Amino acid sequence: MAEEALATRKKLLGDAHPDTATSLQNLAYLLESLGNDTEAERLYQQAIEVMTKAGARMHSTTATILENLGVLYRTRRDYAKAEPLLQESLDIRTKILGAINRDTISSLDGLVTLYERMRGDTSLDDLSTAEKLKEAIATGEKAVVIARRRAETSEAVVDACDWLGQLYEKRQDWAAARNERERALSIEEKLHGDGDWRATDARMALEQTLRLAQMTPEERELLLKANSLNARAVALIGGGRYAEALPLATDALATREK
């Protein structure tokens, strides 16, 4: 039925009409739901081209198509393609629907989820060059802005601030790292009270940042190495690979005791 609707609209309205784009979008969504994301991708792209040719780039239908294609790329973990599409969808909806419209909120949620996925797929060890770290920090800063737009006081903001604080620590930008840690702590205290374990964790993270700032470069390198070893050990333990985790956990403890 979706294919018939598309064929009819193309015949009656032509290839550059918003209703044709809607039919393309509907067919793409159905194909994606059935697991044919390659063909869905092509049809989403075609639908965007139709809306652009029709002079309707700044249109709610365009925002929906952009969002759907962005989510498809996000699912594939093709974050470089997903981010600009989801951002444009948000920009369009904010301008034509307003900041508190439910579709605008949906676009915000889509970006928040994207940055959460990007954060989950990146470890500090991956950021081995200054350029990679710079790119990660730029993304982290955008993630904080988007999370704060969604809700100024939320765990999403805390998570974004925590990750950005870690990135600033890796760059040894202690003032910036301290700001993010303090923001995260303030939010946790507002949400849960200063005696809650989440506030305690945030306070400990801030204390570590302050401690790192006072250390020599050699001492910082040792502590960061221990943290990395510990994180790898925790991941292995979570996967039931206890024998592999043991030497890493032992090394992490020995390094921290120094």
VEXTIKOL-693883 format. One record per atom (N, C-alpha, C): y, z, x; residue in three letters. Coordinates in steps of 0.1 Angstrom, whole numbers, padded with zeros to 4 digits, always signed. Atoms other than C-alpha are relative to their C-alpha. Last residue first. Layout:
! residues N
YZXala;...
END
This chain:
! residues 258
-0008+0001-0012lys;+0041+0455+0525lys;+0014+0004-0001lys;-0001-0013-0007glu;+0025+0468+0494glu;+0007+0000+0013glu;-0010-0008+0007arg;+0035+0436+0475arg;+0001+0014+0007arg;-0013+0005-0003thr;+0016+0414+0500thr;+0011+0009-0006thr;-0002-0003-0014ala;-0016+0435+0498ala;+0014-0004+0004ala;-0002-0014-0001leu;-0015+0434+0460leu;+0004+0004+0015leu;-0013-0004+0006ala;-0010+0397+0459ala;+0003+0014+0001ala;-0011+0005-0008asp;-0038+0391+0484asp;+0014+0004-0005asp;+0000-0009-0012thr;-0062+0412+0464thr;+0011-0003+0009thr;-0005-0013+0005ala;-0053+0394+0431ala;+0001+0010+0012ala;-0015+0002+0002leu;-0058+0360+0449leu;+0006+0013-0004leu;-0008+0000-0013pro;-0091+0372+0464pro;+0015-0002-0002pro;+0000-0013-0008leu;-0104+0384+0429leu;+0008-0001+0013leu;-0012-0008+0002ala;-0093+0354+0408ala;+0001+0012+0010ala;-0011+0007-0007glu;-0120+0330+0421glu;+0013+0008-0001glu;+0003+0001-0015ala;-0147+0355+0413ala;+0011-0007+0007ala;-0003-0012-0007tyr;-0132+0362+0379tyr;-0002+0000+0015tyr;+0004+0004-0014arg;-0131+0327+0365arg;+0003+0012+0009arg;+0013-0006-0003gly;-0131+0338+0328gly;-0005-0003+0014gly;+0010+0010+0001gly;-0102+0314+0320gly;-0014+0005+0003gly;+0000+0005+0014gly;-0078+0342+0314gly;-0010-0010-0003gly;+0007-0011+0008ile;-0089+0357+0347ile;+0000-0004-0015ile;+0015+0001-0002leu;-0080+0324+0364leu;-0008+0010-0008leu;+0004+0012+0007ala;-0045+0324+0348ala;-0015-0002+0002ala;+0000-0003+0015val;-0040+0360+0358val;-0005-0012-0007val;+0012-0009+0003ala;-0050+0352+0394ala;-0001+0003-0015ala;+0012+0009+0000arg;-0026+0322+0395arg;-0012+0009-0003arg;+0000+0009+0012ala;+0003+0344+0383ala;-0013-0008+0000ala;+0003-0008+0011asn;-0006+0371+0409asn;-0001-0009-0013asn;+0014-0003-0001leu;-0006+0346+0437leu;-0005+0008-0012leu;+0007+0013+0003ser;+0028+0333+0426ser;-0015+0002+0001ser;-0001+0003+0014asn;+0042+0368+0424asn;-0008-0013-0004asn;+0008-0010+0007ala;+0029+0377+0458ala;+0000-0003-0015ala;+0014+0005-0003lys;+0044+0345+0473lys;-0009+0009-0008lys;+0002+0012+0008leu;+0077+0354+0456leu;-0014-0005+0002leu;+0001-0005+0014leu;+0075+0389+0472leu;-0003-0012-0010leu;+0012-0008+0001leu;+0068+0375+0507leu;-0002+0004-0015leu;+0010+0010+0000glu;+0096+0349+0504glu;-0014+0007-0002glu;+0001+0008+0013arg;+0120+0375+0493arg;-0011-0009+0000arg;+0005-0009+0010glu;+0112+0397+0523glu;-0002-0006-0014glu;+0014-0002-0003glu;+0117+0369+0547glu;-0007+0009-0010glu;+0008+0012+0004pro;+0150+0359+0531pro;-0015+0001+0002pro;-0001+0011-0009thr;+0162+0395+0534thr;-0007-0012-0004thr;+0010+0001-0011met;+0163+0416+0503met;+0004-0011+0010met;-0003-0009-0012gln;+0193+0427+0483gln;-0010-0002+0011gln;-0013+0003-0005ala;+0193+0398+0458ala;+0003+0008+0012ala;+0001+0012-0008leu;+0155+0403+0453leu;+0014-0004+0007leu;+0007-0003-0013arg;+0161+0438+0442arg;-0001-0012+0009arg;-0009-0008-0008leu;+0187+0428+0416leu;-0006+0004+0014leu;-0011+0009-0005thr;+0164+0401+0403thr;+0010+0007+0009thr;+0006+0008-0011gln;+0135+0426+0402gln;+0010-0010+0005gln;+0001-0008-0012glu;+0156+0451+0382glu;-0006-0008+0012glu;-0014-0002-0005leu;+0165+0424+0357leu;-0001+0008+0013leu;-0004+0013-0005ala;+0128+0416+0352ala;+0014+0000+0007ala;+0007+0001-0012met;+0120+0453+0348met;+0003-0014+0007met;-0007-0009-0009arg;+0147+0455+0321arg;-0006-0001+0014arg;-0012+0007-0003ala;+0132+0425+0303ala;+0008+0008+0010ala;+0003+0011-0008asp;+0098+0441+0304asp;+0012-0007+0005asp;+0004-0005-0013thr;+0112+0474+0291thr;-0004-0012+0010thr;-0012-0004-0007ala;+0130+0456+0263ala;-0003+0005+0014ala;-0007+0012-0003arg;+0097+0440+0253arg;+0013+0002+0008arg;+0006+0006-0012trp;+0079+0473+0256trp;+0007-0013+0004trp;+0011+0009+0002asp;+0103+0489+0231asp;-0005-0007+0013asp;+0013-0006-0005gly;+0124+0518+0242gly;-0012-0009-0003gly;+0001+0000-0015asp;+0158+0499+0242asp;-0013+0007+0004asp;-0003-0013-0005gly;+0154+0489+0205gly;-0003+0001+0015gly;+0011-0009+0001his;+0135+0459+0191his;+0003+0015+0004his;+0011+0003+0009leu;+0158+0431+0183leu;-0009+0011-0002leu;-0005+0002+0014lys;+0191+0444+0197lys;-0012-0002-0009lys;-0004-0013+0005glu;+0173+0457+0228glu;+0006+0000-0014glu;+0011-0008+0003glu;+0155+0425+0233glu;+0003+0013-0005glu;+0006+0005+0012ile;+0187+0405+0230ile;-0012+0009-0004ile;-0008-0003+0011ser;+0205+0426+0256ser;-0006-0004-0014ser;+0002-0014+0002leu;+0176+0423+0280leu;+0008+0005-0012leu;+0013-0002+0006ala;+0176+0385+0277ala;-0002+0015-0004ala;+0000+0006+0014arg;+0213+0383+0283arg;-0013+0003-0007arg;-0007-0009+0008glu;+0210+0406+0313glu;+0001-0004-0014glu;+0008-0012+0002arg;+0183+0385+0328arg;+0007+0010-0009arg;+0010+0004+0009glu;+0203+0353+0323glu;-0009+0012-0003glu;-0006+0002+0013asn;+0234+0368+0339asn;-0011-0003-0011asn;-0004-0013+0006arg;+0214+0382+0368arg;+0005-0002-0014arg;+0012-0006+0005ala;+0199+0348+0375ala;+0002+0013-0007ala;+0004+0007+0012ala;+0234+0333+0376ala;-0013+0005-0005ala;-0009-0003+0010ala;+0246+0359+0401ala;-0004-0007-0014ala;+0002-0013+0005trp;+0215+0356+0422trp;+0009+0004-0012trp;-0014-0002+0006asp;+0216+0319+0428asp;-0001+0013-0008asp;-0007-0011-0006gln;+0186+0320+0451gln;+0014+0001-0004gln;-0011+0006-0007arg;+0174+0286+0440arg;+0008+0010+0007arg;+0006+0009-0010lys;+0140+0302+0431lys;+0011-0007+0008lys;+0005-0008-0011glu;+0160+0330+0415glu;-0006-0009+0010glu;-0011-0004-0008tyr;+0179+0305+0394tyr;-0004+0009+0012tyr;-0005+0012-0007leu;+0147+0290+0382leu;+0012+0003+0009leu;+0009+0003-0011gln;+0133+0324+0373gln;+0004-0012+0008gln;-0002-0010-0010gly;+0165+0332+0353gly;-0010-0002+0012gly;-0012+0004-0007leu;+0162+0299+0335leu;+0003+0010+0011leu;+0004+0012-0009trp;+0126+0308+0325trp;+0012-0004+0008trp;+0009-0005-0010asp;+0137+0343+0312asp;-0004-0012+0010asp;-0007-0007-0011cys;+0167+0328+0295cys;-0009+0005+0011cys;-0008+0010-0008ala;+0146+0303+0276ala;+0008+0007+0011ala;+0009+0008-0008asp;+0121+0330+0266asp;+0007-0010+0008asp;+0005-0009-0011val;+0148+0354+0255val;-0009-0008+0009val;-0011-0001-0010val;+0165+0326+0235val;-0005+0008+0011val;-0001+0014-0006ala;+0132+0318+0217ala;+0011+0000+0010ala;+0009+0000-0011glu;+0127+0356+0211glu;+0001-0014+0007glu;+0014+0004+0003ser;+0158+0355+0190ser;-0008+0000+0012ser;+0008-0011-0004thr;+0195+0366+0188thr;-0015-0003-0004thr;-0006-0007-0012glu;+0218+0336+0188glu;-0009+0011+0005glu;-0001-0014+0004ala;+0195+0316+0164ala;+0005+0008+0013ala;+0010-0003+0011arg;+0191+0279+0164arg;+0002+0014-0005arg;-0005+0007+0012arg;+0223+0272+0184arg;-0009+0003-0012arg;-0011-0008+0005arg;+0211+0298+0209arg;+0007-0006-0012arg;+0006-0012+0006ala;+0178+0280+0214ala;+0011+0009-0006ala;+0007+0004+0013ile;+0196+0247+0219ile;-0005+0013-0007ile;-0011+0004+0010val;+0220+0262+0245val;-0006-0003-0013val;-0007-0012+0004val;+0192+0280+0264val;+0010-0003-0011val;+0009-0007+0008ala;+0170+0248+0265ala;+0007+0013-0006ala;-0001+0007+0013lys;+0200+0228+0278lys;-0009+0008-0010lys;-0013-0003+0006glu;+0203+0253+0307glu;+0001-0006-0014glu;+0000-0014+0004gly;+0166+0251+0314gly;+0013+0004-0007gly;+0008-0001+0012thr;+0167+0213+0315thr;+0000+0014-0006thr;-0008+0007+0010ala;+0195+0213+0340ala;-0007+0001-0013ala;-0011-0009+0004ile;+0176+0240+0360ile;+0009-0007-0011ile;+0006-0010+0008ala;+0144+0218+0360ala;+0011+0010-0005ala;+0003+0006+0013glu;+0164+0188+0372glu;-0006+0011-0009glu;-0012+0004+0006lys;+0179+0208+0401lys;-0002-0005-0014lys;-0005-0013+0005leu;+0145+0223+0410leu;+0013-0002-0008leu;+0008-0005+0011lys;+0130+0188+0412lys;+0006+0013-0006lys;-0003+0009+0012glu;+0159+0176+0433glu;-0008+0004-0012glu;-0013-0004+0006ala;+0157+0206+0457ala;+0003-0008-0013ala;-0011+0006-0006thr;+0120+0199+0463thr;+0013+0005-0007thr;+0001-0001-0014ser;+0088+0219+0456ser;+0012-0006+0008ser;-0014+0003-0004leu;+0093+0226+0420leu;+0003+0001+0015leu;-0001+0014+0001asp;+0056+0225+0411asp;+0014-0005+0005asp;+0006+0006-0012asp;+0051+0260+0425asp;+0002-0015-0001asp;-0010-0001-0011leu;+0076+0273+0399leu;-0005-0007+0012leu;+0001-0012-0007ser;+0051+0261+0372ser;+0011+0000+0011ser;-0007+0000-0013thr;+0058+0235+0346thr;-0002+0014+0006thr;+0006+0010-0008asp;+0037+0226+0315asp;+0005+0000+0014asp;+0014-0004-0001gly;+0046+0258+0296gly;-0007-0009+0009gly;+0001-0013-0008arg;+0083+0252+0302arg;-0014+0003+0003arg;-0004+0003-0014met;+0081+0216+0290met;-0002+0012+0009met;+0012+0007-0006arg;+0062+0228+0259arg;+0003-0004+0014arg;+0011-0010-0002glu;+0089+0254+0252glu;-0012-0007+0006glu;-0003-0007-0013tyr;+0116+0228+0258tyr;-0011+0011+0002tyr;+0001+0009-0012leu;+0100+0205+0232leu;+0002+0008+0013leu;+0015+0002-0003thr;+0095+0233+0207thr;-0002-0009+0012thr;+0005-0013-0005val;+0132+0242+0209val;-0014-0001+0004val;-0004-0001-0014leu;+0140+0205+0205leu;-0004+0013+0006leu;+0007+0010-0008gly;+0120+0201+0174gly;+0003+0001+0014gly;+0013-0006-0003asp;+0134+0234+0160asp;-0009-0010+0008asp;-0002-0011-0010leu;+0169+0220+0164leu;-0014+0006+0003leu;-0002+0007-0013ser;+0159+0188+0146ser;+0001+0010+0011ser;+0013+0006-0004ser;+0144+0208+0117ser;+0001-0006+0014ser;+0008-0011-0006ile;+0176+0229+0116ile;-0013-0005+0004ile;-0006-0003-0013thr;+0195+0196+0111thr;-0007+0011+0007thr;+0005+0010-0009asp;+0171+0187+0083asp;+0006+0001+0014asp;+0014-0003-0004arg;+0177+0221+0067arg;-0006-0011+0009arg;+0009+0008+0009asn;+0215+0216+0067asn;-0015+0002+0005asn;+0010-0009+0007ile;+0232+0244+0086ile;-0009-0007-0010ile;+0008-0008-0010ala;+0250+0223+0113ala;-0010+0009-0007ala;-0005-0013-0003gly;+0263+0196+0090gly;-0010+0009+0007gly;+0006-0010+0010leu;+0247+0166+0073leu;+0006+0014+0002leu;+0000+0005+0014ile;+0265+0136+0089ile;-0004+0010-0011ile;-0012+0007+0004lys;+0275+0150+0123lys;+0001-0004-0015lys;-0012-0010-0001thr;+0248+0176+0128thr;+0012-0007-0005thr;+0000-0009+0012arg;+0222+0151+0115arg;+0011+0010+0000arg;-0003+0007+0012ile;+0232+0124+0140ile;+0000+0009-0012ile;-0014+0003+0000asp;+0234+0148+0169asp;+0004-0007-0012asp;-0008-0012+0003leu;+0200+0163+0161leu;+0015-0003-0001leu;+0003-0004+0014ser;+0183+0129+0159ser;+0008+0012-0004ser;-0008+0009+0008glu;+0200+0119+0192glu;-0002+0003-0015glu;-0014-0003-0001gln;+0186+0150+0209gln;+0009-0008-0009gln;-0002-0012+0008leu;+0151+0144+0196leu;+0015+0004+0000leu;+0002+0004+0014leu;+0152+0108+0209leu;+0003+0012-0009leu;-0012+0007+0005pro;+0168+0118+0242pro;-0002-0003-0014pro;-0013-0008+0000glu;+0141+0145+0248glu;+0012-0008-0006glu;-0002-0008+0012ala;+0109+0126+0238ala;+0014+0006-0001ala;-0003+0009+0011lys;+0110+0099+0264lys;+0004+0008-0012lys;-0012+0007-0004ala;+0113+0123+0294ala;+0004-0010-0011ala;-0012-0007+0003tyr;+0089+0146+0277tyr;+0013-0007+0003tyr;-0009+0009-0007asp;+0059+0123+0277asp;+0014+0005-0004asp;-0006-0006-0012arg;+0036+0152+0269arg;+0009-0010+0008arg;+0006+0007-0012arg;+0017+0129+0245arg;+0004+0007+0013arg;+0014-0002+0001thr;+0026+0153+0216thr;-0008-0006+0012thr;+0002-0014-0004arg;+0062+0152+0228arg;-0015+0004-0001arg;-0001-0001-0015tyr;+0061+0114+0227tyr;-0002+0014+0005tyr;+0012+0007-0005leu;+0049+0115+0190leu;+0000+0001+0016leu;+0012-0009+0001val;+0075+0142+0183val;-0013-0007+0005val;-0001-0010-0010gly;+0102+0119+0196gly;-0011+0010+0000gly;+0004+0006-0012leu;+0090+0090+0175leu;+0001+0010+0012leu;+0014+0002+0001asn;+0092+0112+0144asn;-0006-0006+0013asn;+0007-0012-0001glu;+0126+0125+0153glu;-0015-0002+0000glu;-0001-0005-0014leu;+0140+0091+0160leu;-0008+0013+0002leu;+0008+0009-0009ile;+0127+0078+0127ile;+0000+0005+0014ile;+0014-0003+0003thr;+0141+0108+0108thr;-0009-0008+0009thr;+0003-0013-0006ala;+0175+0104+0125ala;-0014+0004-0002ala;+0001+0002-0015thr;+0176+0067+0117thr;-0004+0013+0006thr;+0013+0007-0002thr;+0169+0075+0080thr;-0002-0002+0015thr;+0011-0010+0001ser;+0198+0100+0081ser;-0014-0006+0002ser;+0005-0001+0014his;+0222+0073+0093his;-0011+0010+0000his;-0005-0014+0003met;+0244+0069+0125met;-0004+0002-0015met;+0005-0009-0010arg;+0224+0039+0137arg;+0003+0014-0003arg;+0002-0013+0006ala;+0231+0021+0105ala;-0006+0009+0010ala;-0012-0008-0001gly;+0247-0011+0116gly;-0001+0014-0005gly;-0006-0001+0013ala;+0218-0032+0102ala;+0013+0008+0001ala;-0005+0013+0003lys;+0209-0042+0138lys;+0007+0000-0014lys;-0011+0003-0009thr;+0206-0005+0147thr;+0006-0014-0003thr;-0011-0008+0004met;+0185+0003+0117met;+0012-0003+0008met;-0005+0005+0013val;+0162-0026+0124val;+0012+0007-0004val;-0008+0013-0003glu;+0159-0017+0161glu;+0005-0005-0013glu;-0012-0004-0006ile;+0149+0019+0151ile;+0009-0012+0002ile;-0009-0006+0011ala;+0123+0006+0127ala;+0013+0004+0006ala;-0004+0011+0008gln;+0108-0016+0155gln;+0010+0005-0011gln;-0010+0007-0008gln;+0106+0014+0178gln;+0006-0012-0008gln;-0012-0009+0000tyr;+0088+0034+0150tyr;+0011-0007+0008tyr;-0007+0001+0013leu;+0065+0004+0145leu;+0012+0009-0001leu;-0006+0014+0001arg;+0055+0001+0182arg;+0009-0001-0013arg;-0011+0000-0009glu;+0049+0039+0184glu;+0008-0013-0001glu;-0010-0007+0006ala;+0027+0038+0153ala;+0013+0000+0009ala;-0007+0009+0009glu;+0007+0010+0169glu;+0011+0007-0007glu;-0005+0011-0007thr;+0000+0032+0199thr;+0007-0010-0009thr;-0014-0003-0004asp;-0003+0064+0178asp;+0006-0012+0008asp;-0004+0013-0007asn;-0034+0051+0160asn;+0015+0002+0004asn;+0004+0000-0014gly;-0048+0086+0152gly;+0004-0013+0007gly;+0014+0005-0001leu;-0049+0083+0114leu;-0004-0001+0014leu;+0008-0010+0006ser;-0017+0105+0111ser;-0015-0004+0001ser;+0000-0011-0010glu;+0000+0081+0136glu;-0010+0011-0006glu;+0009+0004-0012leu;-0010+0052+0114leu;-0001+0011+0010leu;+0014+0000+0005leu;+0005+0069+0083leu;-0010-0003+0011leu;+0004-0014+0002tyr;+0037+0078+0101tyr;-0014+0000-0004tyr;+0002-0006-0013ala;+0041+0042+0114ala;-0005+0014-0001ala;+0013+0005-0005leu;+0036+0028+0079leu;-0003+0006+0013leu;+0011-0006+0008asn;+0063+0051+0065asn;-0014-0005+0006asn;+0001-0014-0004gln;+0087+0042+0094gln;-0012+0006-0008gln;+0005+0000-0013leu;+0082+0005+0089leu;-0003+0014+0004leu;+0014+0004+0001ser;+0088+0009+0052ser;-0007+0000+0013ser;+0007-0011+0006thr;+0120+0028+0059thr;-0015-0003-0002thr;+0002-0011-0010ala;+0131+0002+0084ala;-0008+0012-0006ala;+0011+0005-0008thr;+0126-0025+0057thr;-0003+0010+0011thr;+0012-0002+0007asp;+0148-0004+0034asp;-0013-0005+0007asp;+0004-0014-0001pro;+0175-0002+0061pro;-0013+0003-0008pro;-0005-0008+0012his;+0177-0040+0062his;-0006+0014+0001his;-0011-0009-0004ala;+0175-0062+0093ala;+0006+0007-0012ala;+0004-0009-0010asp;+0141-0079+0089asp;+0011+0010+0004asp;-0002+0005-0014gly;+0149-0096+0056gly;-0004+0011+0010gly;-0013-0006-0006leu;+0155-0081+0022leu;+0002-0005+0014leu;-0011+0000+0009leu;+0130-0100-0001leu;+0013+0004+0007leu;-0001+0013+0007lys;+0103-0111+0023lys;+0013+0000-0008lys;-0004+0010-0010lys;+0107-0081+0047lys;+0003-0013-0007lys;-0014-0002-0004arg;+0107-0058+0017arg;+0005-0010+0010arg;-0009+0003+0011thr;+0075-0073+0003thr;+0015+0001+0004thr;-0001+0015+0001ala;+0057-0072+0036ala;+0009-0005-0011ala;-0007+0005-0012leu;+0066-0035+0042leu;+0001-0016-0001leu;-0015-0003+0002ala;+0056-0026+0007ala;+0008-0005+0011ala;-0005+0009+0011glu;+0022-0043+0011glu;+0015+0002-0002glu;-0001+0013-0006glu;+0016-0025+0044glu;+0006-0010-0010glu;-0012+0000-0009ala;+0024+0008+0028ala;+0002-0013+0007ala;-0012+0000+0008met;+0000+0000+0000met;+0013+0000+0009met;
END
